[in-house]
């Protein structure tokens, strides 16, 4: 699959520094890259549950007093941009059970875990970020068709950013781009997806997917 990314990054930082520099309040708003994918002729609903809409990374360990990283809007932008490139029609739904018989399936993303690391913590010259998402695909009656995980990783060199706020923001942006690419590439490989697709589309026209 050939993918072309349009990197449009909008960064909005709210930084609160106090004490010995251990406090961090970071907000990341990112317009994610839009992949060129084989758009499937399917109508898919997307359900953003409370976890997905409200998850905020927090850490209050000894070395990270009052750390908060909020990238909630970036998650919504990520899927709002990527899913329409994968499916002909994408509609937001309020639950995983649809009364619309024309919906082929419903996707539910969820944040499982998020971690970040400073260069001094890993004894390296990199700011790093890891984000793990869980993805579920349901049929219109709410039965799970497939379930898989996507891990996004991002890093940036200290030569580019000495400031931890900018360094972590860039690493998080890179992790989100990685999530976007893997969402497209891993979808047809997820358990049960090819079988499901074979009942919905003419696979002879999408041999690279099903």
GICORFEN-V67593 format. One record per residue. RES is the residue in one letter. PSI is psi in degrees with one decimal (NA if undefined). Layout:
BEGIN
RES/PSI, RES/PSI
END
This chain:
BEGIN
X/127.9, X/129.8, X/136.9, X/124.9, X/136.0, X/104.1, X/108.0, X/106.2, X/124.0, X/115.7, X/129.5, X/114.7, X/132.8, X/109.9, X/127.1, X/111.4, X/134.7, X/167.8, X/-128.5, X/23.4, X/17.9, X/-15.6, X/141.7, X/125.7, X/104.4, X/129.1, X/130.1, X/117.9, X/115.4, X/130.3, X/116.4, X/161.1, X/147.5, X/111.7, X/150.5, X/112.1, X/167.8, X/103.3, X/124.5, X/140.7, X/63.0, X/153.0, X/115.5, X/135.9, X/151.3, X/129.3, X/114.6, X/102.3, X/177.1, X/-37.2, X/-47.1, X/-39.0, X/-26.5, X/-5.5, X/129.8, X/131.7, X/128.1, X/142.2, X/128.8, X/37.2, X/174.1, X/-38.4, X/-8.3, X/68.5, X/116.7, X/57.4, X/131.3, X/127.2, X/119.1, X/109.5, X/36.9, X/-45.8, X/-31.9, X/-36.0, X/-43.4, X/-44.9, X/-40.4, X/-53.2, X/-31.6, X/-28.3, X/-39.9, X/-43.8, X/-41.1, X/-20.0, X/-17.8, X/-31.1, X/147.8, X/-43.2, X/131.3, X/124.0, X/140.4, X/134.6, X/162.4, X/-7.7, X/178.7, X/3.5, X/114.0, X/138.4, X/-2.6, X/109.2, X/-13.2, X/-10.4, X/129.1, X/-29.2, X/167.8, X/126.6, X/138.2, X/104.5, X/153.3, X/142.7, X/120.5, X/-43.6, X/150.4, X/135.1, X/147.2, X/158.0, X/139.2, X/156.0, X/-40.5, X/-19.7, X/-31.3, X/2.9, X/45.3, X/-171.9, X/32.4, X/140.7, X/135.0, X/153.6, X/139.4, X/134.1, X/127.6, X/124.0, X/146.2, X/136.5, X/131.2, X/140.0, X/125.4, X/154.3, X/170.7, X/-20.4, X/-0.6, X/9.4, X/134.7, X/127.5, X/-41.7, X/154.2, X/128.7, X/172.4, X/150.2, X/130.3, X/122.1, X/137.3, X/137.6, X/149.1, X/157.1, X/146.3, X/146.7, X/-19.6, X/-25.8, X/-39.3, X/116.1, X/-28.1, X/129.3, X/-31.7, X/-48.1, X/-37.5, X/-45.7, X/-38.2, X/-44.9, X/-40.9, X/-40.2, X/-41.2, X/-42.1, X/-37.8, X/-38.4, X/-38.9, X/-38.7, X/-40.6, X/-45.4, X/-45.1, X/-42.9, X/-29.6, X/-43.3, X/-47.4, X/-36.8, X/-16.9, X/-52.5, X/-14.1, X/-11.5, X/151.2, X/129.9, X/-7.1, X/-45.8, X/-38.4, X/-43.2, X/-45.0, X/-36.6, X/-18.7, X/-6.2, X/-29.9, X/167.9, X/100.3, X/-17.8, X/-22.1, X/-8.3, X/54.3, X/-24.2, X/-9.5, X/-46.7, X/NA
END
